Amino acid sequence: MGNGRRVRLEDVAEAVGLSPASVSLVLRGAPGPSAATREKVLEAATRLGYRPDRTASLLARRRSRLIGVLMDVRSTFHAQLVEDLHDTVEKHGYDLVLATITRSRGERRAVETLLDSRCEALVLLGPDARDEELAALDRQLPVVAVSRRVGTDPPGLDVVRVADDAGVGEAVAHLTGLGHRDIAYLDAGPGAIPSERRRGYQRAMRAAGLADRERLLRGGYDESTGMRAARELLESGDELPTAIVAFNDRSAVGLLDVFSRSGVDVPGRVSVVGYDDDQLARLAHVGLTSVGQDTRRLTEHAVAAVVERLDGGRTTHREVVLPPYLAVRATTGPPRSAGKPVG
């Protein structure tokens, strides 16, 4: 249309000489119109640039068939989960509404946006809210927490996660198998996920008989926190650990950057392990050994939980715990003084 007005259903109907009701049947894929009529309507809709008014169509229906997703816009792991979620929900006739956490926008505000958008269920990626807050939210509509343990038994909502503590334990076992004994952990502070991974490190160190060598480094979620931790290590004058397990891949890459600039050989002098096995870790020039989570399986279980609640009538809650995996690459090796690897 040349006047800048949005093309309406009535405009398409006028162009093809049919009633708006007939055109609506075609555009909704409903039975009735002939093949020739469908072709004519679809051609006209494309030519005129018709787009359905989604807001109006949602208001006209009792169900929105929208699933709200909470994600941290700074997380590459969350981005991969969202991509997989899109592929999975469409198979069940649902669509996604995204609400993001940013530096200036918190989790609570993002969740309110999803509730205001008439979402039928929520999939929360790594939420930080307290267990009781999540359970209260689930009493309003079905909620699935992804990649986050909920401590209540039974949980007050559906949970789909990887065993984070076991994942960090695999990283520590890999390093002790190479001969490492001075293994530090780059922490990420408070929160459910950092706490779970920190416990995994401490438990694995105790199991290896290395409780007296536990060493927590102050870190966070992004590259800058890993860079800061590496600089603090180098400026302290203390002996460097022979290996560091980082909370996630981004903080691990921050370590690698400062070590590279400072001439610290990785893995010759310090081995580094990340967590998430994201695309950055897999780049040839990074080659980061990392604990991985199967995003496809996580999202398939999350969507299945939503569909069972919305369409299947399930009222009880459940937790699905998937195993992690360890992708060994170029940033880990035996410590210089260790000789042959153990085990």
Secondary structure as GFF3:
##gff-version 3
##sequence-region A 1 343
A	DSSP	alpha_helix	9	16	.	.	.	ID=ss1
A	DSSP	alpha_helix	20	27	.	.	.	ID=ss2
A	DSSP	alpha_helix	35	48	.	.	.	ID=ss3
A	DSSP	alpha_helix	54	60	.	.	.	ID=ss4
A	DSSP	beta_strand	66	72	.	.	.	ID=ss5
A	DSSP	alpha_helix	76	90	.	.	.	ID=ss6
A	DSSP	beta_strand	95	101	.	.	.	ID=ss7
A	DSSP	alpha_helix	107	116	.	.	.	ID=ss8
A	DSSP	beta_strand	121	125	.	.	.	ID=ss9
A	DSSP	alpha_helix	131	138	.	.	.	ID=ss10
A	DSSP	beta_strand	143	146	.	.	.	ID=ss11
A	DSSP	beta_strand	158	162	.	.	.	ID=ss12
A	DSSP	alpha_helix	164	178	.	.	.	ID=ss13
A	DSSP	beta_strand	183	186	.	.	.	ID=ss14
A	DSSP	alpha_helix	192	207	.	.	.	ID=ss15
A	DSSP	three_ten_helix	211	213	.	.	.	ID=ss16
A	DSSP	beta_strand	216	217	.	.	.	ID=ss17
A	DSSP	alpha_helix	223	236	.	.	.	ID=ss18
A	DSSP	beta_strand	243	246	.	.	.	ID=ss19
A	DSSP	alpha_helix	249	261	.	.	.	ID=ss20
A	DSSP	beta_strand	271	276	.	.	.	ID=ss21
A	DSSP	alpha_helix	279	282	.	.	.	ID=ss22
A	DSSP	beta_strand	289	292	.	.	.	ID=ss23
A	DSSP	alpha_helix	295	310	.	.	.	ID=ss24
A	DSSP	beta_strand	319	322	.	.	.	ID=ss25
A	DSSP	beta_strand	325	327	.	.	.	ID=ss26
###
